[in-house]
């Protein structure tokens, strides 16, 4: 019986400390659009000022590099495409949390005082908090005022290793814009 309990505990601990670094990419575009007609783009202002300006500037630089490699030129006014960035950086919970009482308990559920573990954040062995960045890029055909391409990417980041996080953000943007329709 002890060996099963040890295996379950080992599985919980290993799943709670594992952080996947893969990017989650979703894209959609108007398949009737001839993307070869677009030669230039400009940025619209973000709806809210960035809370992490270094990360934001790194992402913008990578987007511009990727778009330049696809033959698009950045202009300040009268661009073919208007690029609207949005996104956020949040803390998310990684790992599964277990119910703090046995499922065979026959009485009413016990009250759970969140501060009884280790302060307001709860027990640290139930999982870890990870930093996750989300970027959404929307391309609008300025002449028709119509969205022609939109994509999002999520990437887990490491607050302690800022340079590694910038590299991961670069890779996420590259992977996202790889799905931007190729020019004919």
PyMOL commands that set and color helices and strands:
alter all, ss='L'
color gray80, all
select helices_A, chain A and resi 2-17+35-37+53-69+114-116+124-126+162-178
alter helices_A, ss='H'
color red, helices_A
select strands_A, chain A and resi 24-29+40-43+73-74+81-94+128-141+146-157
alter strands_A, ss='S'
color yellow, strands_A
deselect
rebuild
show_as cartoon
